[in-house]
Amino acid sequence: MKKIVGIIGAAAVLASSIFAADVSAKVNLLGDLFSYGEYQDWNAGGVWKKNITAIGIAEGGQSWNPSFSMTASGDQAGASMKFFDSGATEAVSNINYSIWFKPIDILKITVGNFTSGLSQETIDYSNGATGIDSNGVALSLSSGGFNADVFLVSGWSSANFGWDRVTKINGWFTKADKADPVIGETYIKLSYAIDGVGTIGAYADLNTNQKYTDWGNGGVVVYCPGADFGVGYDNTFGNVKMFVNVLTGFDDDWNFGIVRAEAFATTNIDALGLSAFVVGGYATEKVKTDIAQDKLANVAGFGKGAFVGFTAKATYGINGCTPYLYLKCDNALADSFSLEAKPGVAFNVGSCSLDVAVDLYIQEHFKFDVPVVCSVAF
């Protein structure tokens, strides 16, 4: 991991000096000063045991927060790379990279990893369910206040260039011998910004070739046709920025499966910052256990038809540091209620950003830790 990052860093410096491109990079390092919690030891028959650790380091282990990321962008082309570690070793477990170019000013084509969606909350940047983050080919059109994304999801392939491409290449469209054609996942998002009104958006995620392995049924591969659709509205009123998204999804038989609403608001009053995200909805029994629709449920303890969750954060900037209080409840209607409460402080030492907190998990089996997040951007 360190050798790869060093080579890429040197290449970034060389590229920025030769080509007219803006190059930026960021490194994240996570750790714990102290942690205490209870865990279920399945090697001992599922008995709950207590555990204490101190001074631990990890290079990441967060699926939404890469250990190392780098972007290079110019007027008509650019590229990005994101490295994720395994969470247990220093080895790189996943790399997302993409290249984009603009054949004309209003059209951007992205090949590789692509992310899109309606408005997203800015507390965790991961609680919304309108987006997509996958690999394929995307066309993005932007003109005036109108924006459109059309993303053909192919996924990644194990085939080397020129070798075994007939049988091992993943494609958005496939047609096996004597079989019906199969079209992969297609994601479409449209939005339009109107002065004095706000931005209105809509999306459709058509996933006609989603599959998973059903280990409860002999390990057979199950295909799950399905789709979800949503509309959203965002605007700024004074110093309050807000949005509302409403989504609906269908299960693997194309019957109604779930409806979900998301609302977010954030504001600043002098040095005080307040943000809140609320989610709620209802799902049928079938979709509650359907892996194809985990995206829309997106809450822990999701065991009832109705679910309600929230995330909130208050910050206060003072003397170069920002104390904060973070609260999160995945599902207030779950059979077993849980709440995460995290008071902390964020500050900088030169170009290094640090975040130290006391993370409390108030639930049946209590646990807490003192996480530290370090990041350097350059």
N, C-alpha and C positions, 0 to 999 in steps of 0.2 A: 504493500500500500504506500509506504513512504517513498520508495523508489519511483513508483508510477507518478505520484504527486510531484516529486522533484523534477522528473523529465518533462511533465506537462507544464510546470511552472516556467522552466527555462524556454520551452517552445513558445509559451504565451508572450514572454518578454521579447523574443526574437520576432514573432509575428507582428506585435504592436509597433516595433521599430521599423519594419519593412513595409507593412501594408497600412492603409488608412482605415484603421478599425479601432474601436474602443474595446479594450480587454479588461475584464474584471474577474476576480476570483474570491472565493470564501472557503475557509476551513472551520469546521465545527468539532468540538471535543466535549464529550459529556462525562460526568462522573458523579459520585456520591461521597459526601463527607461522612455520613452516618445513615444507617437504615435499620429499622426494626419492623418485623412483621411476622405473620403466621402463614404457613404454607401447608398444603395437603400432600403428605408423603405417601404416594401410591405404592411404593416399594414396601411400605409397612402397613398395608391394608387401608390406606386413605386416612390415617390418623393425622390430625392437625398438630403441627409443631411450630415452635418459635425459633426465630433466627435473627442474629445481629451481625452486621458488617460495618466496617469503617474504612475510609480512604480507598475508594474504588474508582477505576477509570474505564471508560468505554469510548471507542472511536465514533460511536453513532448509535446504531440500533433503532433508529427512528425511520420509518418508511417514508415520511413526508419531509425529512430534514437530512439532506445528504452530508456525508462527512466532508466531501470536497466538491465544489462546483465551480465552473468557469464558463464565461460567455465571451464571445467576440462578435461585434456587430459593426457593420458599415451601413452605407446608404442603401445598398441593393442586395446585400447578402450578409449572412452571419451563421454562427454555430454555437452550440452549447453542449456541455458535458456535466453529468452528475454521477458521482461515485458514492455507493452505499456499502457499508461494511456489514459483515454477518451479524454483528451484535455480540458475538462470542469470541471472535478472533480478529486479528488485524487484516485478514484476507478480504479482498473486494468480492462481495457477493452479487452485486448488480451494478450495471452501468447504463444510464439513460443518456443518449446523445441524439442530437438532431442538427440538421442543416436546413436553412431557409434562404430563399432568394425571391426577388421581385422582378418578374419579367416586364411588368408595367407598374406604375405608382400605386394603383388601387388594388392590385392583386399580389398576395403573398403565398408562396407554396412552401410547405414544411414537410420534410421527409425525415422519418424517425419518430422520436418521442414528441407527443403533442398534448397540450393541456388546454381545455376550454370549459366554459360553463357560464351560468348566470352569476349574479352577484354572490360573493363569498364573504363570510364574516372575517374580521381582522383580529380575532382573539387567538384562536388556534390555527386558523387558515385551513381547517380540515373538517369542519362540522357540517358543511352543506352537502346536498345530495344531487345537485343539478349538473355536476361536471363530469369530465372524463379525463383520464390520464393514461395513455396507452401508446402503442406504436403503429404507424401506418403512414398514410399520405393525406395531408390536409390542404384545403384551399380556403384562404381567408380573403374576403372582399371587404373593402372599406371605402366609403365615398360619402362625404358630408357627415350626416349623423347616422347613416346606415352602416351596419356591420353584419357580416355573415360568415359562419364557419361551416364547412362541409368536410367531415373527417371519415375516411374509409379505413377502418381498423383491420390491419392484416396480422398484427402480432409479430413476434420475432421468429426466425427460422434457424434451424441447425445446419442447413446446407451451406457448404463453401461455394464461393463463386465458381460456376462451371462444373461443380460436382454434385451429383444426386439432386439436381434442382427439380426434376420431374416429380419425385416422390417425397422430398423433404422440405420443399419450400412452402411456407404458409402464404396464402393469398386471400385478398378480400373476396375474390370469386374463385370457386373451384368446381370442377366437373370430373368426378371419377368415372371410370369405365362402367357403363350400364347402370349409372346412378343419376338421380336428379341433380341439377345444378344447385350449389349452395352459395348463398351470399352472406358474407360476414357482417359484423356489427357496423352500423352506419350512424354517425352522430351529426345532427344538424342544429345549429344555433343561429337565431336571428335577433337583432336588437336595433332599436331606433331611438335616438336622443332628440327630444323636442324642447326647444328653449322655453323656459317657464313652466314646463309640464313635468319633465323628468325623462328617464329612460325606460322604455317598455321592451321586454325581451320574451322569447319563447324558445324552447328546445324540444327535440325528439331524439331519443336514444333507441334505435331499432336493433335489437340484439337477437337475430334469428339463428345464431349458431353457437350459443353459449353452451358449454358442457362442463360436467364435473364427474368425478368418480364416486359412485354410490357404494361405499364400503359396507353398508348395511345390507346390500343386495348382491353380495358376491363380487364386489369390485367392478361392476359393469359401468361403462361410460354412458351417462344420461345426457341427452341433448335437451336444452330448455329454451324453446322459442319464447320470447317475451319482449316487452317494450315499456318504456316510461316516457311521459311527456310532462312538460311544465311551462308555466308562465311566471314572469317576474316583473317587478316595478321597483326602481330605486330613484332617490332624489335627495336633495339637500335643502333643509328648511332652516335658514339662519345658520347656526353653527352645529346643527344636528344632521348627521348623514344617516340615512336609513334605507332598508329594502324589505320587500316581502316577496317570497316565492311560494307557489302552490304547485304540487306535483301529484301525479297519479301513475300507478303502475299496474301491470297485468302479469298473471302467473304463467306457468308453463303450458297451460291449456288456453291461454288468451282470454281468461276470465278476469274480472276485476280483482285486484289483489291488495292494493294499498293506496291510501291518500295521505299526503303529508304536507304540512304548512311550515314555513320557516320565516322568522322575522328577526331583524337585527337593527340596532340603533347605536350610534356612538357620538359623543360630544366632548368638548373641552370647555371648562369654565376656569379661566386663568390657568393655574398650574394643575388643576384637577381634571383628570380624564376618566370618563365613564363609558363602558361598553357592555351591551347585553345581547345575547342570542337566545331565542326561544324556539323550540321545535315541538310539534304535536301532530298526531294523526291517528289513523285506524287501519288495521290490516286484518284480512281474513285468516282463518286458521291455516289454510293451505299455504299461503305465502309466508307465514311466520316461520315455517321450517324449510322454505325453498331457498337454497343457496343463491339462486339466480336473482333474488330480490333483497339480499343483504344490504345492497347499496342504499335502498330507500329506507329500510328500517334504521340502520346506522345508529343503534343505541344498545347499550349493554342491558342485560336482564330483560330482553324483549320477549315477554311471555304472555302478555294479554293482548286483546284486540286493540285497545286504545293505549297510546303512549304519549308522555309529555316529558321533555327534558329542557335544561337550560345551562348556559355558560355565561358567566359575568366576570368583569374585571374592573377594578378601580385603581388608578395610578395617580401619583402626585410628584411632580418634578421639583426637587429642592437641592440646591448646592451641588449640582453636577451629578446627582443620582436620582433614581426613580423608585421609591418604595411602592409596592402594589399589594393588592389582595385579589386572589383568583378563586372563584367558586365554580364547581361543575357538578351537575346531577344528570346522569345519563338517562334515567327513566324514573320519574317520581311515582309512577303507577306500577312499578315492578313488584313482584312478590317480596323481594328482599331489597329494601331501600339502601342506597349508598350515596355519599356526598364526598367530593374532594374539595378540601379547603387548603389554599396555598398562599400564605403571606411570604413576600420576598422583596428583594431589592435588585435593581439592574443599574450598572454603572460601567464606566469606561476607564481603562488604564492605557493611555496612549491610543493605539489603533485596535486594542483588544477590548471586546465587549464581554462583560461577565454578568451572570444572573445567578444569584444564590437565594434559595428559598427553604422553607420548612413545609414539606408536602404531607398533609394529613388525609388519610382515607378513612372516613367515618362509615363503617359498615359492620356486618356481623363479626368479621375477623379483622380487627383494627390493625393498621400498619401506617408507618410514617417514615420519611427519609428526608435527607438534606441534600437535594440535587444541586449541582453546579454545571452551568452551561457556559463554555468559553467559545468565542468565535473571533476570527480576524478576517477582515475583508481588505482586499488590495486590488 
